[in-house]
Amino acid sequence: MNKFEGKTIFITGGTSGIGKATAKEFLDQGAKVIFTSRKQENVEKTEKELGENAKGFVSDAGKWQDIENLTSKLTNHTDQVDVLFVNAGFAGFSPVTETTQEEWDNQFNTLAKGGFFTAQKTLPLMKEGSNIIFNASIVTDMAMDGGAVYSAAKSAVKHISKSYANELKGNKIRVNSISPGPIGTNFYNEAGLPDEQKENMKEQIKQQVPMRRFGEAKEIAKTVAFLASDDASYITGHDIQVDGGMVQL
C-alpha cells in the first residue's frame, strides 16, 4: 500500500536504529525520504542502502550553526516537507551526584533545543495537512537510575510537541509524539557505559517489560507512519507509548 505516494518525509538522525527503520517504512509506502546524520560517511552508506528515493545530508541537532543552516540545506533537496520526524538524539547516563554541566548541556542542546528549532526551521516548507512527530520516551513517566538528565530532556520534548500541536492547529498541521520503551537498537552502545554495566542494565530493563522482550525499531517505525497517515486524522497533541506495557502494567 503506497499511502505516502508523492510525499516527502524528513527524518533527523536517519542512519541507524529507529530513524533508519522509519525511513525504510516510509520508502516502502511510496514516499521520498530526506534524512540527516552527524557523519558524511553514514549519509553515503545509508543512501546506497536505501536507494534512489532517499537522500541525506550532514547536520548535528546539537550544533546551533547546523540548526541555523537547516532550512537552506533542506531546500537543496525539496521545496516541501509533508512529514517531519524529529528523531535525532542520544542518551547519557550518570548518577545525579556525578552529573556534569557538560552532560546536561549536551543532552538538552540536542534533544530539547535541537528538537524545538528543527521543527521551527522545517515549518516554512510544511503546508496544510502536514505532520510532525517528535521522538520522546517512556522515561518521561518513570525514573531510571542514572537517567535524570535524559528524562528531563525527553520530558521537554514531549511538552514541546504539545505546544507545537496547540500553536499549529490553525495551520491544520497535526503534531504528536511517540514514547518508545526499550528498543533493540544501538541506543545502549552509545550510552557511554562499560560493557558489563550495559548488559546488566539490559537484563534489568527487560524484566520490567510485561512482554519480556525488547521492542524492534520497525515497531516504532510503523507507529510513526500511522501517526503521519490519514488513519490518524483526528489525533493531535497526543503521545503514544510503544513499550510492551512497561508503563501501563
N, C-alpha and C positions, 0 to 999 in steps of 0.2 A: 504494500500500500504506500503510495507516494503522497502522504499527507502534506509534505513540505516542498512539493514540486514548485520550482521558481522562487523559493525563499532563500534568503541569505542569513546564515547563523554566525554570530561572532562569539567565540569561546576564549576566555583568558585562561592561560595555563592548560593548553590543549595537547601537550605532547606525551602525557603519561596519565595513568590512573583514571579517575572519574572524567577528567576533561577529555582525554583521548577516546574513552568509551562513548562519551556523549557525542563527540564528533562522528564516530562511526555510526551511531544510531541515526543521527540526522542525515548523514550521507545515504544510508540505506533507505531512508524515506524520501529521497529525491532532492535534498537541499544542497546548496553550496555552503561550504564552511570556511570561515577565516578564523585563525587561531593565533595565539601568542605563546612565546616561550622566552625564558631568560637567555637561552643559548642558541646561536645560529646553527650549530651542528644538529641540535634537536629539531629545529624547524625543518632543515633539509631532509633529515631522516624520516620525519613524520609525513612530510609532503609526498615522498616516494611511496611510503606505506599506504597512505590514504587515497592517493590517486589524484587525477587532474582537477577534480572539483573541490580540492582542499588546498588552501594557500595560507602560509603563515608569515609572521614577522617577529622580530625580536622586540620585546617590551617587558619591563620588570615593574610589576604593580607596586613594589616598594620603593621605586625611584621616582621622585617628583618630576624630573625632566622627561622621563618616558611617558608619564601620565599627561603632561602638557602637550606632548607631541602625538598623543593617541589619535585624535581626530584626523590630523593630516596623514598619518600612516594608514589609517583605515580607508581614507578616500583614494589612496593609491590602488585599492583593491575593489572598492564598491562605493556606490553613492546611496545605498540604502541598507539598513540592518533591520531584519524582521524579528529576530530573536537574539537577545544578549544573555549569555550565561556567564555571570561573574563568579568565576571558579578559582582563579589563581590564589595560591596561598600555601602556607606551611604551618606546622605546629612545632613549638618548642616546649619542653617540659623541664621544670625545676621547682624545688620546694619554695614556698613563699619566703622563707628565711634566707634563701640564697639567690633569689631572682635579682637580676641587674637591670639598671635603667636601659641598657642596650637591648636586652632581651625584650623588655616591654615595648620599646620604640620600634624594633624590627617587626614584631607581630602586629602592632596597631597600625604601623605605616602600610604594611602590605594588605592586611585583611580589612581593616575599617576604613582608613583614609584611602587606600588604593581602591577598594571596592566602591566607595561613595563616588569618587571622582572618575572612575572608569565608566560608571553609569552616566554621570553628568556629561562626559566628553563624547559618549556614544549617542546621546539623545538627539543631537542635530540631524542624525541620519535615520531616526526612527519616526514612523508615521502612525496615524491612527490604526489600531488593530495590532500593533507590535506587542512584544512581550519581553519582560526582563525577569530572569530567575537568578537569585543570589544563592550561593552555596554557604549555608550556615552549619549547624552541627547540633547533635543532641547534648553536647556539653553545656549548652545554654540552659538546660533543665536539670543538670546534675553536676556534682563536684567530682573531679578526678584528681588523684594525688599528683602533684606537680603541674597541674593544668590550669592554675589560676589565671594566668595572663591569656592563654589560649581561649579559655571560657569567656573571659571578659571581652576579648576582641570579637569573638563569634557572636556574643550577645549584642554587641554594637551592630554587627552585620544584620542580624535579624531585625533590629529596630530600624535600621536604615532602609531595609526592604519595605517595611510597613509605611515609613514616611514617604518613600517614593510612590508606593501604591496610592496613598492618600492624595499626594500632590499632582499625580499624573492622571487621576480619574477623569478629569475634564478633557484630557487628550485622548481618552479611550485606549490607554496603554495599560495593560494588566501587569502587575508586579507581584511576584510570590517568592518564597524561598523554600529550599529543601534542607532537611537536617538529617544527614546520614548518621547511622550508628557505625560500629566498627566494620570497615570495609577492607577486603584483602588487596590493598594496593601497596605502593612503596611508601605510604604515609609513615609507617613506623621506622623505615630505613632512613628517613630524613629527619627524625625527631631528635637526633643528637644524643642518643642513649647507647651505652655499651650493649653488645650483642646479647649477653646473658640477661641483662635487665629488660631488653626488648622482648625476648622470648617469655620471660616471666610475666611481663605486662600483657602480652597477647593472650596467654593462657588464663590469666585472671579476668580479663575482659570477656573472653569467650564464655566463661562460666556464668557471667551476668546476663548473657543473652538467652532468653527463653527458647529460641530456635537452635541454640547450641552450635552456632556456626557464624563465621564472618560473612557479611554480605559481599556480593560481587559488584564491581564497578558498573557492569551493564544493567544491574537492577536500579541503580541510581540514574543512569542514563535514560532508561525508559520512563522514569518518573519525571525527569526534566522535560522529555519530549511530550508527555501527557500535559503538563502544565502549559507548555507552549502551543498546544494544539487547540482546535475549536472544541474538542471534547471537554475542555476546562473553561469554556467561555464565560461561565458565571462565577469563576473563582479568582479573587484578587485580594491582596493583603494577607494571604494565608501562608502558613508554614506546614509542610508535610514531613513528618518523621518517617524515615525509612531505616528501621533499626532492629528488625526481628523481634519487636516487642520489648526492647530493653528498657525504655522509659515507661511504657504503658502498663506493663505487667509486673 
